[in-house]
Amino acid sequence: MLKKIRTFKGGFKFQNYPGQAKPLFVLAGIPLRVVIPLNRCSDVDVKPLVKKGDTVFAGQIIGRDDANILSPAHSSVNGIVEDIQRVNYFNCDTAMVAIRATDSSPEIKPLAGYAGDWQKLNNEKIEELIFLSGAASLRAVSPEKVMHVIIQETGAEAYNSSLDLILEGKNLLNFIEGAKILKKIMPQARVHLAVNRQHKKIISQIVNLTAQMDWFEVCAFKPKYPQGALAVLLPAILNQKIPYDSCAANLGVSLLQAQEVLAVYAAVTRGEPFVEKIVALCGPGFKENLHLKARIGTPLNEIIKDRLKSTDSVRLILNSLLSGPALEDLSFPLDKRFSQIIAIDDHRQREFLAFARPGLRRDSYSGAFGAHWLPGIKKSVDTNQHGQERPCISCGFCADVCPVRIIPHLLTRYVRREIINEILLSYEIFNCVECGLCSFVCPSKIPLLKQIKSGQEKLIAEGFCAKK
């Protein structure tokens, strides 16, 4: 079933940004060394099951903790454990297992108990295979209590992975089978594919393939950022008002991406652990914009090696151009959280007479630049740090663009004046989804998102409650 979703107020539509990843796929070689994080998308590590000097094989579980909902960690290569140490990984103190590869074999040892005819497996075995493979974290809520499975592929970021590539050929049928597997273990759930409505061919194919599946619906969205943010996505799909402090699990919602659904299918039907990830190399800083399939734990410097046009004045950003963290330490390993690596120019010097230029390649929220009126032209993209911050001119752009209808410039004024009290709560500072649009559209270069996050941290330090 196809369901067209009305767009939300605010937001921004990114168009014609150079460096979009082509539907081109390259398989990376087996790395000489991998570093496997034991932090599985949480503040808690799984317990290491290996020690220095141990021999491990590709697909072996090297970290696990059944006392929590975190999926196990796997070795992605055949090798020897060199070290286990704690590292500051994206502002989280995380244990890392360093493994030196001993051969370049691409083989991965499968899990026991899988079946090509997956319908013969009982729910308990399917859940076990999914959990042990690390394909998806489904234990945040009991499968029987899941009411909605949302597969998030809205494609609303400035740079996105190619859904055409991910669901190419037999992968499209495997994706549908993966959805059926999820439905088997979550019998109460409806499955929603949230997809960019510009993918007309894929939408048509999936609608035809799922015509007899009354529990599956394709939700077609306009690609307006930040459509993928939960506070925007959930109300649109569930057609109900969602409190901003709610989390998906408490609402009976399980969130996945298309690659995870394919990994569910691979785990149940082939016993494959999730030790490889497809990541898109986006932005004008790369020589070629393509998709790379690499082993989990591969250091970033190996992934981008010889692929950047220049290593000078280039900023690398993870997943989201506006809200993603900068990748400053290239020894960091690839993990399941990586979808896009974005390389853009880092321009900081103020441009001479910038206000008098027509801006034929510069994006514009206000329509002040020529590129706004020339929709077919490729826009320039950089870190947008041209000169120093200037005083607020009360233009109201930040409030207009905000998808959750808070007033960023007002919140920033209170934070800078150290007015940290209930006033910030009354202006709903914790409703911020950290999309970064307020900073993006600000003509005065005020780091509004940074100030809002600072205000949140100060409120928490004062004992006020944050979002759940």
Secondary structure as UniProt FT lines:
FT   STRAND          2..4
FT   TURN            18..19
FT   STRAND          25..27
FT   STRAND          33..37
FT   STRAND          47..48
FT   TURN            52..53
FT   STRAND          55..56
FT   TURN            58..59
FT   STRAND          61..64
FT   TURN            66..67
FT   STRAND          73..74
FT   STRAND          79..88
FT   STRAND          93..101
FT   TURN            112..113
FT   HELIX           118..120
FT   HELIX           123..133
FT   TURN            139..140
FT   HELIX           143..145
FT   STRAND          148..153
FT   HELIX           163..166
FT   HELIX           170..185
FT   TURN            187..188
FT   STRAND          190..196
FT   TURN            197..198
FT   HELIX           200..209
FT   TURN            210..212
FT   TURN            214..215
FT   STRAND          216..221
FT   TURN            226..228
FT   HELIX           230..238
FT   TURN            244..245
FT   HELIX           249..251
FT   STRAND          253..256
FT   HELIX           258..270
FT   STRAND          276..282
FT   TURN            284..285
FT   STRAND          291..295
FT   TURN            296..297
FT   HELIX           300..303
FT   TURN            305..307
FT   TURN            312..313
FT   STRAND          314..318
FT   TURN            321..323
FT   TURN            330..331
FT   TURN            336..337
FT   STRAND          340..345
FT   TURN            352..353
FT   HELIX           354..356
FT   TURN            360..361
FT   HELIX           370..373
FT   TURN            375..376
FT   HELIX           397..401
FT   TURN            403..404
FT   HELIX           408..416
FT   TURN            417..418
FT   HELIX           422..426
FT   TURN            427..428
FT   HELIX           429..431
FT   HELIX           437..441
FT   TURN            443..444
FT   HELIX           448..461
FT   TURN            462..463
//
